[in-house]
């Protein structure tokens, strides 16, 4: 398969009163053409920051550190000028943000907001063609009476419909890569399923690759081809979605899966992961999960632990992997 997006050693820092805060720390990840990859972890693990870095939207005083690489179809993005990045953003990479109510302009008709990307990238030959394209996009994502609702404002739509408008906007120029930052978080369960079905249909019909951020590993297991589990700015496990959920290898992944309720209930209590995320200004050289891990030894904190390839092809960052798997 074609490597569409290649992230290598990506690190992002923000200043803080306690010192530099490393929100993303040496992340490497690939997304193949037409693939759906889930980036999973609890809040604060750096998932959304990865997407913002790919989009070139890390706001000052945050910065992408030297040595980081983000390549789209072989083209390095991290050194692009703002003007060159605008030519990529929205045209080759689309993004669905988490909260449509804060992502859309409340004083601008939704049709004009979807049309904006077409106008910026000169995707159509005329204004009439742009309007027709917008109506087709709105219909494609399930907005009924699209021609009439072109001039409607965001407050006239439900949360689920607004999320569909964001998806239409992200797809306006038919990008090959779609970044989705927890696109179903603010929606009820029925609407969540509809939005995920829509994204799946887009992936299947357009061969659009999707990088999905979520804190819900169960949802990712249903939706994604592969899952990358992220903790404290680092990726700790990568593999096929079914394998990662049914046979987790890293202690943190095991903790996430252990928190999942089963259909029809389960015997005993759900087992929460003890403790909380570490201070990102004081990350250890080794495993950031060590303080919460029942298998940790002093070496876990002292030595760097790169992702190692397992016999089944999965990648796991754990020096005690044999003991962990033995229970």
C-alpha positions as CSV (number, residue, x, y, z in Angstrom):
1,X,0.0,0.0,0.0
2,X,1.0,3.6,-0.6
3,X,2.3,5.5,2.4
4,X,0.2,8.6,2.5
5,X,1.2,10.2,5.8
6,X,4.4,9.5,7.6
7,X,5.1,11.1,11.0
8,X,8.6,10.6,12.4
9,X,10.0,11.7,15.8
10,X,7.3,14.4,16.1
11,X,7.7,16.5,19.3
12,X,5.7,19.5,20.3
13,X,6.5,21.8,23.2
14,X,4.6,24.6,25.0
15,X,6.1,26.9,27.6
16,X,4.7,26.8,31.1
17,X,5.6,28.3,34.5
18,X,7.2,24.9,35.5
19,X,9.3,24.7,32.3
20,X,8.8,23.3,28.8
21,X,5.7,21.1,28.5
22,X,6.3,18.3,26.1
23,X,2.7,17.6,24.8
24,X,4.0,15.3,22.0
25,X,7.2,13.4,22.6
26,X,8.9,11.6,19.7
27,X,5.7,10.2,18.0
28,X,6.2,8.1,14.8
29,X,3.2,6.9,12.9
30,X,2.2,6.0,9.3
31,X,-1.2,6.1,7.6
32,X,-1.6,4.2,4.3
33,X,-3.8,5.4,1.4
34,X,-7.4,4.4,2.1
35,X,-6.7,3.3,5.7
36,X,-8.5,4.2,8.9
37,X,-6.1,4.6,11.9
38,X,-7.3,5.4,15.4
39,X,-5.2,7.4,17.8
40,X,-6.4,6.4,21.2
41,X,-5.7,7.6,24.8
42,X,-7.1,9.4,27.8
43,X,-7.6,13.2,27.8
44,X,-4.2,15.0,27.9
45,X,-2.2,12.3,26.1
46,X,-1.4,14.6,23.1
47,X,-3.7,13.1,20.5
48,X,-5.3,16.3,19.3
49,X,-1.9,18.0,19.3
50,X,-0.6,15.5,16.8
51,X,-3.5,16.4,14.4
52,X,-2.9,20.1,14.9
53,X,0.8,19.6,14.1
54,X,-0.1,17.7,10.9
55,X,-2.4,20.6,9.9
56,X,0.3,23.2,10.7
57,X,-1.9,24.7,13.4
58,X,0.4,24.7,16.4
59,X,-0.2,28.2,17.7
60,X,2.6,30.3,19.3
61,X,4.2,30.1,21.8
62,X,3.9,26.3,21.1
63,X,6.5,24.9,18.6
64,X,7.4,21.8,16.7
65,X,10.9,20.8,17.8
66,X,13.8,20.4,15.3
67,X,14.2,16.8,14.1
68,X,10.4,16.3,13.8
69,X,9.1,15.2,10.4
70,X,5.6,15.2,8.9
71,X,5.5,14.0,5.3
72,X,2.4,13.8,3.0
73,X,2.9,11.8,-0.1
74,X,6.7,12.2,0.5
75,X,6.6,16.0,0.8
76,X,7.9,17.4,4.1
77,X,5.4,19.7,5.7
78,X,7.1,21.0,8.8
79,X,9.3,23.5,7.0
80,X,6.6,25.0,4.8
81,X,5.8,28.7,4.8
82,X,2.4,29.8,6.0
83,X,1.4,30.5,2.4
84,X,2.5,27.0,1.2
85,X,0.8,25.3,4.1
86,X,-2.5,27.0,3.3
87,X,-2.3,25.4,-0.1
88,X,-2.2,22.0,1.6
89,X,-4.7,22.6,4.4
90,X,-8.2,22.0,3.2
91,X,-7.0,20.8,-0.3
92,X,-4.9,17.7,0.4
93,X,-5.8,17.4,4.1
94,X,-9.3,18.0,5.6
95,X,-10.1,18.2,9.3
96,X,-13.2,17.6,11.3
97,X,-12.9,19.4,14.6
98,X,-14.4,18.2,17.9
99,X,-17.0,20.9,18.6
100,X,-19.0,22.2,15.6
101,X,-20.5,25.0,17.7
102,X,-17.1,26.6,18.2
103,X,-15.7,25.6,14.8
104,X,-18.4,27.3,12.7
105,X,-19.0,31.0,12.4
106,X,-22.4,31.7,13.9
107,X,-23.0,34.8,11.8
108,X,-22.3,33.2,8.4
109,X,-24.6,30.8,6.5
110,X,-23.5,27.2,6.5
111,X,-23.4,27.0,2.7
112,X,-21.0,29.9,2.5
113,X,-18.8,28.3,5.1
114,X,-18.5,25.1,3.2
115,X,-17.9,27.1,0.0
116,X,-15.0,29.0,1.5
117,X,-12.5,26.2,1.0
118,X,-13.6,25.9,-2.7
119,X,-13.0,29.6,-3.2
120,X,-9.6,29.7,-1.4
121,X,-8.3,26.8,-3.5
122,X,-10.1,27.8,-6.7
123,X,-11.5,24.3,-7.0
124,X,-14.4,25.4,-9.2
125,X,-14.5,27.5,-12.3
126,X,-17.4,29.8,-11.2
127,X,-19.5,30.9,-8.3
128,X,-22.4,28.9,-9.7
129,X,-20.3,25.8,-9.9
130,X,-19.1,26.4,-6.3
131,X,-22.7,26.6,-5.1
132,X,-23.7,23.5,-6.9
133,X,-20.7,21.7,-5.4
134,X,-21.7,22.8,-1.9
135,X,-25.3,21.6,-2.4
136,X,-24.0,18.2,-3.6
137,X,-21.7,17.9,-0.6
138,X,-24.5,18.8,1.9
139,X,-26.7,16.2,0.3
140,X,-23.9,13.6,0.4
141,X,-23.5,14.0,4.1
142,X,-27.3,13.7,4.7
143,X,-28.5,17.3,4.9
144,X,-32.1,17.3,3.6
145,X,-33.3,20.2,1.4
146,X,-29.7,21.3,0.9
147,X,-30.5,24.0,-1.6
148,X,-33.0,25.6,0.7
149,X,-30.7,25.3,3.8
150,X,-27.7,26.7,2.0
151,X,-28.6,30.1,3.5
152,X,-29.4,28.8,7.0
153,X,-27.2,29.7,10.0
154,X,-25.6,27.2,12.5
155,X,-28.1,27.9,15.3
156,X,-30.8,26.5,13.0
157,X,-29.2,23.0,13.0
158,X,-28.9,20.3,15.6
159,X,-25.5,19.1,16.8
160,X,-25.5,16.1,14.6
161,X,-26.4,18.1,11.5
162,X,-23.7,20.6,12.3
163,X,-21.2,17.8,12.5
164,X,-22.3,16.7,9.1
165,X,-21.7,20.3,7.8
166,X,-18.2,20.2,9.2
167,X,-17.6,16.9,7.4
168,X,-18.9,18.4,4.1
169,X,-16.6,21.4,4.6
170,X,-13.6,19.1,5.2
171,X,-14.4,17.1,2.0
172,X,-15.0,20.1,-0.2
173,X,-11.8,19.8,-2.2
174,X,-11.8,15.9,-2.0
175,X,-8.7,15.6,0.1
176,X,-6.9,12.2,0.3
177,X,-6.5,12.5,4.1
178,X,-9.2,13.3,6.7
179,X,-8.3,14.1,10.3
180,X,-11.2,13.6,12.7
181,X,-10.7,15.0,16.2
182,X,-13.3,13.1,18.4
183,X,-16.1,13.9,15.9
184,X,-18.8,12.2,18.0
185,X,-18.0,13.3,21.5
186,X,-20.8,15.8,21.9
187,X,-23.5,13.6,20.2
188,X,-25.9,11.0,21.6
189,X,-25.3,7.4,20.8
190,X,-27.7,7.1,17.8
191,X,-26.2,10.2,16.1
192,X,-22.7,8.9,16.9
193,X,-23.4,5.8,14.9
194,X,-24.8,7.8,12.0
195,X,-21.7,10.0,11.8
196,X,-19.3,7.0,12.0
197,X,-21.3,5.2,9.3
198,X,-21.0,8.3,7.2
199,X,-17.2,8.5,7.7
200,X,-16.9,4.8,6.8
201,X,-18.9,5.3,3.6
202,X,-16.7,8.3,2.7
203,X,-13.6,6.1,3.3
204,X,-15.0,3.2,1.2
205,X,-16.4,5.3,-1.7
206,X,-13.7,7.9,-2.0
207,X,-10.7,5.9,-0.7
208,X,-10.1,8.7,1.8
209,X,-7.7,7.8,4.5
210,X,-8.9,8.8,8.0
211,X,-6.8,9.5,11.2
212,X,-9.3,9.4,14.0
213,X,-8.6,10.7,17.5
214,X,-10.7,9.2,20.3
215,X,-10.6,8.3,24.0
216,X,-13.0,5.4,23.3
217,X,-11.0,2.3,22.4
218,X,-14.2,0.3,22.0
219,X,-15.4,2.7,19.3
220,X,-12.0,2.6,17.6
221,X,-12.1,-1.2,17.5
222,X,-15.4,-1.0,15.6
223,X,-14.3,1.7,13.2
224,X,-10.6,1.5,12.6
225,X,-8.2,-0.8,10.6
226,X,-5.3,-0.1,13.0
227,X,-5.0,1.5,16.4
228,X,-2.1,3.5,17.9
229,X,-2.4,3.9,21.7
230,X,-0.9,7.1,23.1
231,X,0.1,7.9,26.6
232,X,1.7,11.1,28.0
233,X,2.7,12.3,24.5
234,X,4.2,8.9,23.4
235,X,2.9,6.0,21.4
236,X,3.0,2.8,23.5
237,X,1.3,0.3,21.2
238,X,0.4,0.0,17.5
239,X,-1.3,-2.8,15.7
240,X,-4.5,-4.1,13.9
241,X,-7.5,-2.9,15.8
242,X,-8.9,-6.4,16.5
243,X,-5.6,-7.6,17.9
244,X,-5.0,-4.5,20.1
245,X,-8.4,-4.8,21.7
246,X,-8.7,-8.6,22.0
247,X,-5.1,-9.2,23.0
248,X,-3.5,-6.0,24.4
249,X,0.2,-6.1,25.1
250,X,1.2,-2.9,26.8
251,X,0.0,-2.5,30.4
252,X,-1.7,0.8,29.6
253,X,-3.6,-0.7,26.7
254,X,-4.6,-3.6,29.0
255,X,-5.9,-1.0,31.4
256,X,-8.0,0.8,28.8
257,X,-9.5,-2.5,27.6
258,X,-10.1,-3.6,31.2
259,X,-12.3,-0.5,31.6
260,X,-14.7,-1.5,28.8
261,X,-18.1,-2.9,29.8
262,X,-19.3,-6.0,27.9
263,X,-22.6,-6.5,26.2
264,X,-25.1,-7.8,28.7
265,X,-22.9,-6.8,31.7
266,X,-19.8,-8.4,33.2
267,X,-19.0,-10.3,36.4
268,X,-17.4,-8.2,39.0
269,X,-16.4,-4.5,39.0
270,X,-14.8,-2.5,36.2
271,X,-11.1,-2.1,37.0
272,X,-10.0,1.6,36.7
273,X,-6.4,2.5,36.0
274,X,-4.9,3.8,39.2
275,X,-3.4,7.3,39.4
276,X,-3.4,10.0,36.7
277,X,-1.3,11.3,33.9
278,X,2.3,12.4,34.9
279,X,3.5,16.0,34.9
280,X,4.4,16.6,31.2
281,X,7.1,19.1,32.3
282,X,8.8,16.3,34.3
283,X,8.6,13.2,32.1
284,X,11.0,10.4,32.9
285,X,13.6,9.2,30.4
286,X,11.9,5.9,30.3
287,X,8.2,4.8,30.5
288,X,5.8,7.5,31.6
289,X,3.3,4.9,32.7
290,X,5.7,3.3,35.2
291,X,4.2,5.0,38.2
292,X,0.8,3.5,37.4
293,X,2.0,0.0,36.2
294,X,1.9,-3.1,38.4
295,X,4.8,-4.6,36.4
296,X,7.2,-1.7,36.7
297,X,10.8,-2.0,37.9
298,X,13.4,0.8,38.4
299,X,14.8,0.3,34.9
300,X,11.4,1.2,33.4
301,X,12.0,4.8,34.5
302,X,15.7,5.0,33.8
303,X,16.2,3.8,30.2
304,X,14.6,4.8,26.9
305,X,12.1,2.3,25.7
306,X,11.5,2.4,21.9
307,X,8.7,0.6,20.2
308,X,9.8,-2.9,19.5
309,X,8.3,-5.1,16.8
310,X,6.6,-8.3,18.1
311,X,6.5,-11.6,16.2
312,X,3.0,-10.8,15.0
313,X,4.1,-7.5,13.6
314,X,2.6,-5.4,16.4
315,X,4.8,-2.6,18.0
316,X,4.9,-2.3,21.8
317,X,7.0,0.0,24.0
318,X,7.6,-2.2,27.1
319,X,10.8,-3.7,28.5
320,X,8.9,-6.3,30.5
321,X,6.6,-7.5,27.7
322,X,7.2,-11.2,28.5
323,X,6.2,-10.7,32.2
324,X,3.3,-8.6,31.3
325,X,1.9,-11.2,28.9
326,X,2.5,-13.9,31.4
327,X,0.2,-12.0,33.8
